[in-house]
Amino acid sequence: MDDASVEKELITLTQRLLDAIAGRKWATYDALTDPSITCFEPEAPHQLIEGPAFHRFYLSQQPPKSAPTTTIVRPHVRICGDTAVVAYVRLIQSTADDGHSSVLAFAETRIWNRASGTWKQVHFHRS
């Protein structure tokens, strides 16, 4: 598989992961994530989160009535053998029950590792 195909695959996997987060689909998120995942994110300021339990708490809750729309803006992929870095801006568009719309933006970096031909998210940083 050439680098362009791998880049496309990684962006597709990242979008699938973000859609799982938006729809609170734990099974999909878990399937795309290595059990040893680590991350830095705003919900746990200045703390390195290790393992999936922190995310399971949020993703196992009732799905929202209307899942937000998540868009990956200007993705940049860097492939380093069986590891890849996907950096982008994530836009989250949502509508509240009262009809009010909002947009949030986060700078994110996702680290993927390929083992036995399968890519798994192993680390991310969101700010």
PyMOL commands that set and color helices and strands:
alter all, ss='L'
color gray80, all
select helices_A, chain A and resi 3-22+26-32+53-59
alter helices_A, ss='H'
color red, helices_A
select strands_A, chain A and resi 33-40+49-50+69-80+83-95+101-115+118-126
alter strands_A, ss='S'
color yellow, strands_A
deselect
rebuild
show_as cartoon
